[in-house]
């Protein structure tokens, strides 16, 4: 069994050596690798790259997904499609384009790998130093991309993980800063939260 995680810096989590898909970084994919490979003959890969938007995934989809032939593909993308439009950068991805490109990624994966299992995880934000200056925009626009992700999962009969729900529930016990360092990037506890949500969806609990 071959697992592949794709996305942005949340999934990248300090990989640095992007030419090596077995460089797992220090986040939730690393936590899951430890459990998935414990007593099981499987391969776990991470091809996330910090700063990625959905269009960046498309540009490297063949090399960093299709050619690797994963049996289980997990994608977490969407926050940079919003963030890169803020702070004067104006390089985000509009919701319509976000949905269109996401659907292309899924169609290409299912066409090239008919038996692939795909898990989509919805983008999330909490209050923090990166999000609070433009909180209303962050919250609204990430919610829009999250809903698009959920609809894509529904359209293609894929599994969907609502990470915003997981972080919202977690904040009933501990404040946002316990789960994310800046409103976007998870702390160690936040990465464990994501890993646990993934395991619940994937039936690995």
C-alpha positions in Angstrom: 0.0 0.0 0.0 1.4 3.4 -1.0 0.1 6.6 0.7 0.7 10.1 -0.7 0.1 13.4 1.1 -0.2 16.6 -1.1 -0.7 20.2 -0.2 1.0 23.3 1.1 3.2 24.3 4.1 0.7 22.7 6.5 1.5 19.3 5.0 5.0 20.2 4.0 5.9 21.0 7.6 9.6 21.7 6.9 10.4 19.0 4.3 13.0 21.2 2.6 14.3 18.4 0.3 11.5 18.6 -2.3 13.2 16.1 -4.7 12.7 13.3 -2.2 9.0 12.2 -1.6 10.2 10.2 1.4 11.3 13.3 3.2 8.2 13.6 5.4 8.8 16.8 7.3 7.8 17.2 10.9 4.0 17.4 10.7 0.9 15.2 10.6 2.2 13.1 7.6 5.2 12.1 9.8 2.9 11.2 12.7 0.8 9.1 10.3 3.8 7.5 8.7 4.9 6.2 12.2 1.5 4.5 12.7 0.9 3.3 9.1 4.3 1.6 8.8 4.1 0.0 12.3 3.7 -3.6 11.6 2.5 -3.0 8.0 4.4 -3.2 4.8 3.6 0.1 3.2 5.2 3.2 1.7 4.3 6.7 2.9 5.2 9.8 0.8 4.9 13.6 1.2 5.0 15.8 -1.9 3.6 19.0 -0.3 5.4 22.2 -1.0 5.2 25.4 1.1 3.2 28.2 -0.5 1.3 26.0 -2.9 -2.1 27.0 -4.2 -4.4 24.6 -6.2 -2.9 25.8 -9.4 0.6 24.9 -8.2 -0.6 21.4 -7.5 -1.8 21.2 -11.1 1.6 22.3 -12.5 3.3 19.4 -10.8 0.5 16.8 -10.6 2.0 14.3 -13.1 5.4 14.3 -11.5 4.3 14.6 -7.8 1.2 12.4 -7.9 0.4 10.4 -11.0 3.9 9.1 -11.6 4.2 8.0 -8.0 1.1 5.8 -8.4 -0.3 6.1 -4.8 -3.1 3.7 -3.6 -4.3 6.4 -1.2 -4.0 10.1 -2.0 -4.7 12.8 0.6 -5.0 16.5 -0.4 -5.1 19.5 1.8 -5.2 22.8 -0.1 -6.9 26.1 -0.1 -5.6 28.5 2.5 -2.9 30.0 0.2 -5.5 30.5 -2.5 -6.9 33.1 -0.1 -3.7 34.2 1.7 -1.8 35.0 -1.5 -4.5 37.6 -2.4 -4.0 39.5 0.8 -1.4 41.9 2.1 -0.9 43.5 -1.3 0.2 40.3 -3.1 -2.9 39.8 -5.3 -1.9 36.3 -6.4 -4.7 34.3 -5.0 -7.0 31.9 -6.8 -10.7 32.9 -7.3 -13.3 30.4 -6.0 -14.5 29.4 -9.5 -11.0 28.7 -10.7 -10.2 26.9 -7.5 -13.1 24.5 -8.1 -12.3 24.0 -11.8 -8.7 23.2 -11.1 -9.5 20.9 -8.2 -11.8 18.9 -10.4 -9.1 18.6 -13.0 -6.7 17.2 -10.4 -9.3 14.6 -9.3 -10.3 13.6 -12.8 -6.7 13.1 -13.8 -6.0 11.0 -10.7 -9.0 8.8 -11.2 -8.2 8.4 -14.9 -4.6 7.5 -14.5 -5.2 5.4 -11.3 -8.7 3.9 -11.5 -8.5 2.1 -8.1 -7.1 5.1 -6.2 -8.7 6.1 -2.8 -8.8 9.8 -2.4 -9.3 11.7 0.8 -9.9 15.5 0.6 -9.3 17.6 3.7 -11.0 21.0 4.0 -8.9 24.1 4.6 -9.2 25.7 8.1 -8.2 28.9 10.0 -8.2 29.9 13.6 -7.6 33.3 15.1 -3.8 34.2 15.1 -1.2 36.7 14.1 -1.5 35.8 10.4 -5.2 35.8 10.2 -6.5 38.5 12.7 -5.4 41.6 10.7 -7.9 40.5 8.0 -10.0 38.0 9.9 -13.3 38.6 8.2 -11.8 38.0 4.8 -9.8 35.1 5.8 -12.7 33.4 7.5 -15.1 34.0 4.7 -12.9 33.1 1.8 -11.4 30.0 3.4 -15.0 28.9 4.2 -15.8 29.3 0.5 -12.9 27.1 -0.6 -13.7 24.6 2.1 -17.2 24.3 0.8 -16.0 23.8 -2.7 -13.7 21.1 -1.5 -16.6 19.3 0.2 -18.7 19.6 -3.0 -15.8 18.2 -5.1 -15.6 15.3 -2.7 -19.3 14.7 -3.0 -19.3 14.9 -6.8 -16.6 12.3 -7.2 -17.7 10.1 -4.2 -14.5 10.8 -2.2 -14.0 10.9 1.5 -13.9 14.3 3.1 -12.4 15.5 6.4 -13.8 18.7 7.9 -10.7 20.0 9.7 -12.4 23.3 10.6 -14.9 21.4 12.6 -12.0 19.5 14.3 -10.2 22.8 15.2 -13.4 24.5 16.3 -14.2 21.6 18.6 -10.7 21.5 20.0 -10.9 25.2 20.9 -13.6 24.5 23.3 -11.0 22.9 25.5 -7.8 24.9 24.6 -7.4 28.4 22.9 -6.5 28.8 19.3 -2.8 29.4 20.0 -2.6 25.9 21.4 -3.5 24.4 18.0 -2.0 26.9 15.5 1.1 29.0 15.7 -0.4 31.9 13.7 -3.9 31.0 12.7 -2.8 28.9 9.8 0.2 26.7 10.7 -0.5 23.9 13.2 1.5 23.5 16.4 2.5 20.0 17.4 -0.9 19.6 19.0 -2.5 20.9 15.9 -0.7 18.3 13.7 -1.8 15.6 16.1 -5.4 16.9 15.7 -5.2 16.6 11.9 -3.6 13.1 12.1 -6.4 12.0 14.4 -9.1 13.4 12.1 -7.5 11.7 9.1 -7.3 8.3 11.0 -11.0 8.6 11.9 -11.9 9.2 8.3 -9.6 6.5 7.0 -10.8 3.9 9.5 -7.3 3.7 11.1 -8.5 4.4 14.7 
